[in-house]
Amino acid sequence: MAPQDIVNIASAFRIAKNFGIPDVRLVNPEIFDAWRIEGIAHNTADLVARAEHFTSLEAALHDCVFAAVLTGRERAAKRRIVRPREAASELVARGAAGPVAIVAGREDSGLTNEELDRCQLLVTISTDPVHPSLNLAQAIAIMAHELWVARGGDAVPFKPPRHTAEPATAGLLESLFTDWERALWAIDFFKTRRSEAVMRGLREIVYRGELDGREASLLRAMGIEVVRYLERQGIAVPPRTRAESE
């Protein structure tokens, strides 16, 4: 409702794009420049082109069956006030019957009581009472995220890794341990330590890591390179293991 800052307007479009909100309606924005908005909120051209403009909140909500309004001010009138998570669940449920809306007011003064009367539900985001005021775009982002989660957004799987590999085989792991034991002897790591106990500890670390084949090969290559580096520097390298040196 009558947003004043083009950065907030652009942010609202970006947030809508991020969280699957299909339409943005603007009521008397003080400034609207599609080119600048798209420059601030990348990849929102389709949403900006679809945006509808209205001269009143009543007109913007004409086809909505339910509207939840973001407000941080306490009201003297008895109104139903909830947190974003509860509001999101209700918006999803009400959305089965028709269009629903999240309403946000002016940056400096919010919404008038008459404008609030157009909305069935008041939503207040909990903040530190010492500094309760939220930026308009921040408030929209919190509400939009809760709505996305309520619609099952967290069920979207994480992007799979670019490269996959089979689990490391026992043979590969044994080669890894052998090469690292030689590397540790080469840098005189063991000194007075019992090499068997150290290597047993290394095994446990590797086992807990549940390395795949690529990871195990990389770790093994590090141990091999320690020895090769010493050899390139002309430093004598002992046999592969202590047992082989005896």
GITABEL-V549849 format. One record per helix or strand of 2 or more residues. SS is the DSSP state (hx for helix, st for strand). FROM is the first residue (numbers start at 1). TO is the last residue. Records with the same first field share a line. If there is no record, write none. Layout:
SS = FROM-TO ; FROM-TO
This chain:
hx = 6-18 ; 34-40 ; 45-50 ; 57-60 ; 84-94 ; 113-116 ; 129-131 ; 136-150 ; 153-155 ; 170-186 ; 195-209 ; 213-232 ; 242-245
st = 25-27 ; 52-54 ; 66-70 ; 81-82 ; 100-103 ; 121-123
